[in-house]
Amino acid sequence: MENTLSTSDTATLRDQILDLAQEYFQAKFLPQDFIPGVTHIPVSGKVLHAQDLRNLVAASLDCWLTTGTYAAFFEKEIARFFDVRSASLVNSGSSANLAAFSALTSPKLGDRALRAGDEVITVAAGFPTTVNPIIQNGCIPVFLDVEIPTYQLDTTQLEQALSDRTRAIVLAHTLGNVFDLEKVTAFARRHNLWLMEDTCDAFGSEYLGKKAGTFGDLATLSFYPAHHITTGEGGAVVTNSPLLRSLVESFRDWGRDCWCEPGKDNTCGKRYEWDLGDLPHGYDHKYTYSHIGYNLKMTDMQAAIGLSQLQRLPEFIAARRKNFEYLYKHLEEMQDVLILPQASPGAEPSWFGFPIAVRDDAPFTRDELIKELDRKKIGTRLLFGGNLIRQPAYRNVKYRTVSDLRNADFVMRNVFWLGVFPGLSEPMLDFVCETIIRFSKSF
């Protein structure tokens, strides 16, 4: 059937659709009254605005269902936020870690390329997909302990962890706090090690006035709904190195050698003139593969949401910091039985959560407390995998440790965290604190 709509008619119809989408959001997602003990208080969650839905619908109306214009713009805006040369979008924070670490194994890095059997310094108390790419690429994690109550790397163990096989450091800024970047970067430079910052929990955190994620060779982000901004599923890798960017995007895009954007051809200007591998001269560069890669791309529809979310990131960060301080102030009286969190020296965290440790000599256990919170509809989470070497997935994995990891075991037994995300109200936080204090004083 012939299209009878003019360009101006189509534009008018598009605007009407977008206005209706915004109107629908405002009608559908009205704030709900909070009823203590009845309304669930989530530990994390997405905080959406009508503009997010408007952007999503706008991208879907273009019917460009893979990476496209919105994604390119989102990458530029992320890079601008960090003041780095590039950001490369992927489909999750875990994929960001996989693509970033895999990039360090590329033969194009020459003698600095990571190889199977190389050792990589990391921490035991963390999230699995910070560590998994090390193992998936045949390298050996060297697990160090963390300090309490910052829950960041114990830097006194770095020198002891070093061996003639050490090639890289992969660390996360756990729960939005920041590990000691001054000592870690100095150690990495001194021993010519790659440094990869997992910044998935810490979008907007700073160290000595500089954004976390800009100290290492690569940094990763997550846009899962629990994180600082969301695209549903999604993530990114940021770097100042054009070479590392090209390698990340090769592993992200099937391992191809070509760097053309989706829908583009012959960016290099010699698509049929390359001599690579044992391929015949001039083999199509778009189908030449330099790495064993994946397909980890983000869709334009996700990127469209990310663009509008990114505009609100400063207010999200401010809300997280405010909620963190609110919890600390109201729970400070309980430090005889609870260990409250501390920011690392020099850090201004963009908090992901509020970690609490139940002291060993408290009259109750961590598990008893979180069960009481659960009964009151208050969400909690453990500090991810606890001590990862205790997890069944790592039972037969080759790794090395340099201590007894006593603090990681303490995290596994005693620590949980509460939400600080912008969707929480003061009445919610008051009820959380009241419940913890009442329970703690009941013994």
C-alpha positions as CSV (number, residue, x, y, z in Angstrom):
1,M,0.0,0.0,0.0
2,E,1.4,3.4,-1.0
3,N,2.5,5.7,1.8
4,T,0.3,8.8,1.6
5,L,1.8,10.7,4.6
6,S,4.1,13.6,3.8
7,T,7.3,14.3,5.7
8,S,5.6,17.0,7.7
9,D,2.7,14.8,8.4
10,T,5.0,12.0,9.6
11,A,6.9,14.5,11.9
12,T,3.6,15.7,13.4
13,L,2.4,12.2,14.0
14,R,5.7,11.3,15.6
15,D,5.5,14.3,18.0
16,Q,1.9,13.3,18.9
17,I,3.1,9.7,19.7
18,L,5.9,11.0,21.9
19,D,3.6,13.4,23.8
20,L,1.2,10.6,24.4
21,A,4.1,8.4,25.7
22,Q,5.1,11.1,28.1
23,E,1.5,11.6,29.2
24,Y,1.1,7.8,29.7
25,F,4.2,7.6,31.9
26,Q,2.9,10.4,34.1
27,A,-0.5,8.7,34.5
28,K,0.8,5.1,34.9
29,F,3.7,5.6,37.4
30,L,2.2,7.8,40.0
31,P,4.0,7.8,43.4
32,Q,2.6,5.4,45.9
33,D,2.0,6.1,49.6
34,F,4.5,4.4,51.9
35,I,3.0,2.2,54.6
36,P,5.6,1.0,57.1
37,G,5.9,-2.8,57.3
38,V,3.6,-3.2,54.3
39,T,5.2,-1.3,51.5
40,H,8.4,-3.1,50.3
41,I,11.5,-1.0,50.6
42,P,13.8,-2.1,47.8
43,V,17.6,-2.2,48.3
44,S,18.0,-0.8,44.7
45,G,16.0,0.0,41.7
46,K,15.5,2.1,38.6
47,V,14.4,5.7,38.9
48,L,12.7,6.6,35.7
49,H,11.3,9.9,34.3
50,A,8.8,10.6,31.5
51,Q,11.7,11.7,29.3
52,D,13.2,8.2,29.5
53,L,10.1,6.7,28.0
54,R,9.9,9.5,25.4
55,N,13.5,8.7,24.4
56,L,12.8,5.0,24.2
57,V,9.7,5.4,22.0
58,A,11.6,7.9,19.8
59,A,14.3,5.4,19.2
60,S,11.9,2.6,18.5
61,L,10.0,4.7,16.0
62,D,13.3,4.9,14.0
63,C,13.1,1.1,13.7
64,W,16.9,0.9,14.0
65,L,17.0,-2.1,16.3
66,T,20.8,-2.4,16.9
67,T,23.5,0.1,17.8
68,G,23.0,3.4,16.0
69,T,22.8,7.2,16.4
70,Y,21.6,7.2,20.0
71,A,24.4,4.8,21.0
72,A,27.1,6.9,19.3
73,F,25.8,10.0,21.1
74,F,25.6,8.2,24.4
75,E,29.2,7.1,24.1
76,K,30.3,10.6,23.5
77,E,28.4,11.9,26.5
78,I,29.9,9.2,28.8
79,A,33.4,10.1,27.5
80,R,32.6,13.8,28.2
81,F,31.5,13.0,31.7
82,F,34.8,11.3,32.5
83,D,36.9,13.6,30.3
84,V,38.4,10.7,28.5
85,R,38.9,10.0,24.8
86,S,36.3,7.2,24.4
87,A,33.5,5.1,25.8
88,S,32.4,1.9,24.2
89,L,28.9,0.6,24.9
90,V,28.2,-3.0,25.7
91,N,25.2,-5.0,26.8
92,S,26.0,-5.3,30.5
93,G,28.6,-4.4,33.1
94,S,29.7,-8.0,33.2
95,S,30.3,-7.8,29.4
96,A,32.2,-4.6,30.0
97,N,34.6,-6.5,32.2
98,L,34.8,-9.3,29.7
99,A,35.5,-7.0,26.8
100,A,38.0,-4.9,28.7
101,F,40.0,-7.8,30.1
102,S,39.9,-9.7,26.8
103,A,41.3,-6.6,25.1
104,L,44.5,-7.0,27.2
105,T,45.1,-10.4,25.7
106,S,45.3,-9.1,22.1
107,P,48.5,-10.1,20.2
108,K,48.4,-6.5,18.9
109,L,49.8,-5.5,22.4
110,G,53.0,-7.4,21.7
111,D,55.0,-8.3,24.8
112,R,52.5,-6.6,27.1
113,A,49.6,-8.9,25.9
114,L,48.3,-11.1,28.7
115,R,48.7,-14.8,28.2
116,A,47.3,-18.0,29.7
117,G,49.1,-18.6,33.0
118,D,49.8,-14.9,33.8
119,E,48.8,-13.8,37.2
120,V,46.3,-10.9,37.9
121,I,45.9,-9.3,41.3
122,T,42.3,-8.9,42.6
123,V,40.3,-9.2,45.8
124,A,38.4,-12.2,47.2
125,A,35.5,-10.2,48.6
126,G,33.7,-9.0,45.5
127,F,31.4,-9.7,42.6
128,P,32.0,-12.7,40.4
129,T,32.1,-11.0,37.0
130,T,35.0,-8.8,38.2
131,V,37.1,-11.9,38.5
132,N,35.5,-14.3,35.9
133,P,37.2,-12.7,32.8
134,I,40.6,-13.4,34.4
135,I,39.7,-17.1,34.6
136,Q,37.9,-17.2,31.3
137,N,41.0,-16.0,29.6
138,G,43.2,-18.6,31.2
139,C,44.9,-16.3,33.7
140,I,45.3,-16.9,37.4
141,P,43.7,-14.6,39.9
142,V,45.8,-13.7,43.0
143,F,43.2,-13.0,45.7
144,L,44.0,-10.3,48.3
145,D,42.1,-9.3,51.3
146,V,40.1,-6.2,52.0
147,E,40.1,-3.7,54.8
148,I,37.1,-3.1,57.1
149,P,35.1,-0.8,57.1
150,T,36.1,0.6,53.7
151,Y,35.7,-2.9,52.0
152,Q,38.5,-2.0,49.6
153,L,41.8,-3.7,48.8
154,D,44.4,-4.1,51.7
155,T,47.2,-2.4,49.8
156,T,49.8,-3.7,52.4
157,Q,49.5,-7.1,50.6
158,L,50.4,-5.8,47.1
159,E,54.2,-6.4,47.3
160,Q,53.7,-9.9,48.7
161,A,51.3,-10.7,45.9
162,L,53.9,-9.8,43.2
163,S,55.6,-12.6,41.3
164,D,57.5,-12.9,38.0
165,R,54.1,-13.9,36.4
166,T,52.1,-10.8,37.6
167,R,50.9,-8.8,34.6
168,A,47.8,-6.9,35.7
169,I,45.6,-5.6,38.5
170,V,41.8,-5.9,38.3
171,L,39.9,-4.2,41.1
172,A,36.4,-2.9,41.8
173,H,35.4,0.2,43.6
174,T,33.1,-1.8,45.9
175,L,29.7,-0.3,46.8
176,G,30.7,3.1,45.4
177,N,33.6,3.6,47.7
178,V,37.1,3.9,46.1
179,F,40.2,1.8,46.6
180,D,43.5,3.5,47.3
181,L,44.2,4.7,43.7
182,E,47.3,6.5,44.7
183,K,49.1,3.4,46.0
184,V,47.6,1.0,43.4
185,T,48.5,3.2,40.4
186,A,52.0,3.8,41.8
187,F,52.4,0.0,42.2
188,A,51.1,-0.7,38.7
189,R,53.5,1.9,37.2
190,R,56.5,0.6,39.1
191,H,56.0,-2.9,37.9
192,N,54.6,-2.1,34.4
193,L,51.2,-3.7,35.1
194,W,47.9,-3.1,33.4
195,L,45.3,-1.6,35.8
196,M,41.6,-2.2,35.1
197,E,39.0,-0.3,37.3
198,D,35.6,-2.0,37.7
199,T,33.6,1.2,38.3
200,C,30.2,-0.5,37.9
201,D,29.3,0.4,41.5
202,A,30.9,3.8,41.5
203,F,29.7,5.9,38.6
204,G,30.6,9.5,39.7
205,S,32.9,8.6,42.6
206,E,36.0,10.7,43.0
207,Y,39.5,10.3,44.4
208,L,41.5,13.3,45.3
209,G,39.2,15.4,43.1
210,K,39.5,13.2,40.0
211,K,36.9,10.8,38.8
212,A,37.3,7.1,39.6
213,G,37.6,5.2,36.4
214,T,40.2,7.6,34.9
215,F,43.3,6.3,36.8
216,G,43.7,2.9,35.1
217,D,44.2,1.8,31.6
218,L,40.5,0.8,31.3
219,A,37.4,1.2,33.4
220,T,34.0,-0.4,33.2
221,L,30.4,0.7,34.0
222,S,27.1,-1.0,34.5
223,F,23.7,0.3,33.6
224,Y,21.7,-2.5,35.2
225,P,18.6,-1.1,37.1
226,A,20.4,-1.4,40.4
227,H,23.1,1.0,39.3
228,H,23.4,4.7,39.2
229,I,21.7,5.1,35.9
230,T,20.0,2.4,33.9
231,T,19.4,1.3,30.3
232,G,17.8,-2.0,31.6
233,E,20.7,-4.1,30.6
234,G,23.9,-2.3,29.5
235,G,27.4,-1.2,30.3
236,A,30.4,0.6,28.9
237,V,34.2,0.5,28.8
238,V,36.0,3.8,29.1
239,T,39.7,4.5,28.2
240,N,42.1,7.1,27.0
241,S,43.9,4.7,24.7
242,P,42.8,4.6,21.1
243,L,44.5,1.2,20.7
244,L,42.7,-0.3,23.7
245,R,39.4,1.2,22.5
246,S,39.8,-0.5,19.1
247,L,40.6,-3.8,20.9
248,V,37.6,-3.6,23.2
249,E,35.3,-2.9,20.3
250,S,36.9,-5.8,18.3
251,F,36.1,-8.2,21.1
252,R,32.7,-6.7,21.5
253,D,31.9,-6.9,17.7
254,W,32.6,-10.6,16.9
255,G,36.4,-10.2,17.1
256,R,36.5,-8.4,13.7
257,D,39.4,-6.4,12.5
258,C,37.2,-3.8,10.9
259,W,36.2,-0.8,12.9
260,C,33.3,0.5,10.8
261,E,30.2,1.6,12.7
262,P,27.0,-0.4,12.1
263,G,25.6,0.6,8.7
264,K,28.9,2.0,7.5
265,D,31.4,0.5,5.0
266,N,35.0,1.2,4.0
267,T,35.9,3.6,6.9
268,C,39.5,2.6,6.4
269,G,39.4,3.5,2.7
270,K,41.0,0.2,1.7
271,R,38.3,-2.4,2.4
272,Y,39.6,-4.8,-0.3
273,E,43.3,-4.1,0.0
274,W,44.4,-5.7,3.3
275,D,46.8,-8.5,3.7
276,L,46.0,-10.2,7.1
277,G,46.7,-13.7,8.4
278,D,46.7,-16.4,5.7
279,L,43.7,-14.9,3.8
280,P,44.0,-14.1,0.1
281,H,45.0,-10.5,-0.7
282,G,42.1,-8.1,-0.5
283,Y,39.8,-10.3,1.5
284,D,36.8,-8.2,2.7
285,H,37.9,-6.4,5.8
286,K,34.4,-6.5,7.2
287,Y,34.8,-10.3,7.4
288,T,38.3,-10.4,8.7
289,Y,38.7,-11.5,12.4
290,S,41.7,-10.7,14.5
291,H,40.3,-12.0,17.8
292,I,38.1,-14.7,19.2
293,G,35.3,-12.3,20.0
294,Y,31.6,-12.0,21.0
295,N,28.6,-10.0,20.2
296,L,28.1,-7.7,23.2
297,K,26.5,-4.6,21.6
298,M,23.9,-2.4,23.1
299,T,20.7,-1.5,21.2
300,D,19.9,2.1,20.2
301,M,16.7,1.9,22.3
302,Q,18.7,1.2,25.4
303,A,21.1,4.0,24.6
304,A,18.2,6.4,24.2
305,I,17.2,5.8,27.8
306,G,20.8,6.1,28.9
307,L,21.1,9.5,27.4
308,S,18.2,10.9,29.4
309,Q,19.3,9.1,32.5
310,L,22.8,10.5,32.2
311,Q,21.4,14.0,32.3
312,R,20.0,13.2,35.8
313,L,23.2,11.5,37.1
314,P,24.4,14.5,39.2
315,E,21.0,14.6,41.1
316,F,21.1,10.8,41.5
317,I,24.6,11.0,43.0
318,A,23.6,13.8,45.3
319,A,20.6,11.7,46.5
320,R,22.7,8.7,47.1
321,R,25.2,10.7,49.2
322,K,22.4,12.3,51.2
323,N,20.7,8.9,51.9
324,F,24.1,7.5,53.0
325,E,24.6,10.3,55.4
326,Y,21.1,10.0,56.7
327,L,21.5,6.3,57.5
328,Y,24.9,6.9,59.1
329,K,23.6,9.7,61.3
330,H,20.6,7.7,62.5
331,L,22.5,4.4,63.1
332,E,25.6,5.9,64.7
333,E,24.4,5.1,68.2
334,M,24.5,1.4,67.4
335,Q,28.3,1.2,66.8
336,D,28.7,-1.0,69.9
337,V,27.1,-3.9,67.9
338,L,27.4,-2.7,64.3
339,I,30.4,-1.5,62.3
340,L,29.3,1.3,60.0
341,P,31.0,2.1,56.7
342,Q,33.8,4.6,56.1
343,A,34.9,6.3,52.9
344,S,38.5,5.6,51.9
345,P,40.9,8.5,52.7
346,G,40.8,10.9,49.7
347,A,37.6,9.4,48.3
348,E,34.3,11.1,47.7
349,P,32.1,8.1,47.0
350,S,29.0,8.0,44.8
351,W,27.6,5.4,47.1
352,F,26.0,2.3,45.7
353,G,25.0,0.9,49.1
354,F,25.4,1.2,52.8
355,P,27.4,-1.7,54.1
356,I,26.9,-2.8,57.8
357,A,28.9,-5.4,59.7
358,V,27.5,-7.1,62.7
359,R,30.3,-7.4,65.3
360,D,31.4,-10.8,66.3
361,D,30.5,-10.1,70.0
362,A,27.0,-8.7,69.2
363,P,24.2,-10.7,70.8
364,F,22.7,-11.4,67.4
365,T,24.0,-12.5,64.0
366,R,23.9,-10.9,60.6
367,D,21.5,-13.5,59.4
368,E,19.1,-12.9,62.3
369,L,19.1,-9.2,61.6
370,I,18.5,-9.5,57.9
371,K,15.7,-12.0,58.5
372,E,14.0,-9.4,60.8
373,L,14.4,-6.7,58.1
374,D,12.9,-9.1,55.6
375,R,9.9,-9.7,57.8
376,K,9.4,-5.9,57.8
377,K,9.6,-5.8,54.0
378,I,13.0,-4.1,54.1
379,G,15.3,-5.2,51.3
380,T,19.0,-6.1,52.0
381,R,21.8,-7.7,50.1
382,L,25.0,-9.5,51.1
383,L,28.3,-8.1,50.0
384,F,28.1,-10.0,46.7
385,G,30.0,-13.3,46.8
386,G,31.5,-12.9,50.2
387,N,34.8,-14.7,50.0
388,L,34.8,-15.9,46.4
389,I,37.1,-18.9,47.0
390,R,34.4,-20.4,49.2
391,Q,31.9,-20.3,46.4
392,P,31.1,-23.6,44.6
393,A,31.9,-22.1,41.2
394,Y,35.6,-21.6,42.2
395,R,36.2,-24.9,43.8
396,N,38.3,-26.2,41.0
397,V,39.7,-22.9,39.7
398,K,43.5,-22.4,39.9
399,Y,44.3,-19.3,42.0
400,R,46.7,-18.0,44.5
401,T,46.3,-16.2,47.9
402,V,48.8,-14.3,50.0
403,S,47.0,-14.4,53.3
404,D,44.3,-16.2,55.1
405,L,41.7,-13.8,53.8
406,R,40.2,-13.4,57.3
407,N,38.4,-10.1,56.4
408,A,36.9,-11.7,53.3
409,D,35.6,-14.5,55.6
410,F,34.3,-11.8,58.0
411,V,32.5,-10.2,55.1
412,M,31.0,-13.5,54.2
413,R,29.7,-14.1,57.7
414,N,28.9,-10.7,59.1
415,V,28.3,-8.0,56.4
416,F,25.2,-6.9,54.5
417,W,24.1,-3.7,52.9
418,L,21.1,-1.4,52.7
419,G,19.9,0.7,49.8
420,V,20.7,4.4,49.3
421,F,19.3,4.8,45.8
422,P,17.3,7.9,44.9
423,G,13.9,6.1,45.0
424,L,14.0,5.9,48.8
425,S,12.2,8.6,50.9
426,E,13.0,9.8,54.4
427,P,10.0,7.9,55.9
428,M,11.4,4.7,54.4
429,L,14.9,5.4,55.8
430,D,13.4,6.2,59.2
431,F,11.6,2.9,59.2
432,V,14.8,1.1,58.3
433,C,16.7,2.7,61.1
434,E,13.9,2.2,63.6
435,T,13.7,-1.4,62.8
436,I,17.4,-2.0,63.1
437,I,17.7,-0.1,66.4
438,R,14.6,-1.8,67.9
439,F,15.8,-5.2,67.0
440,S,19.4,-4.6,68.2
441,K,18.1,-3.3,71.6
442,S,15.8,-6.2,72.1
443,F,18.6,-8.4,73.3
